[in-house]
Amino acid sequence: MKVGDIVRQNGKMVNTKGSKLRVNTEMTGIVIEMSSTDIPRKHETWQKWLGASVAVLWSNGRLTKKMAENALEVVNEAG
């Protein structure tokens, strides 16, 4: 995943059995920023599970900052 990629939520991190929270896997957005996450040392193992911190501008105009990279899937890669 890189800046400029078109993405959508994949639901891997939110949709769990018994959870009432659901993600919109149909809405797309564009990655506008990626950065490493500053995870406390005691939670370093989470880094591999979460991935980078991603900012996404969604098709409805909303901006989501600090989203886990692994909560997204690439729909269309940039150039």
C-alpha positions, 0 to 999 in steps of 0.5 A: 500500500502506498500514497495514492492507492484507492482502498476500502475497509476490509473488516478484518479488525472490526467485524468479529463474532458478536460485535454490533459494529460493522464497517462499510466495505463498499465505500472507497477512499484514497490514501493521502498519507502513511507513517510509522505508528508510535506504539509503546514498547510493551505493545511492539508485537501489535505493529505487525498486526496493525501495519502503518498508520494511514490517512484516508480521504473517503469518497464522502469527503470525510478524512480518517487519520491514523487508521491501521493499514491492515484494516484496509485493502487496496482496490486500485494501485496508484501508477 
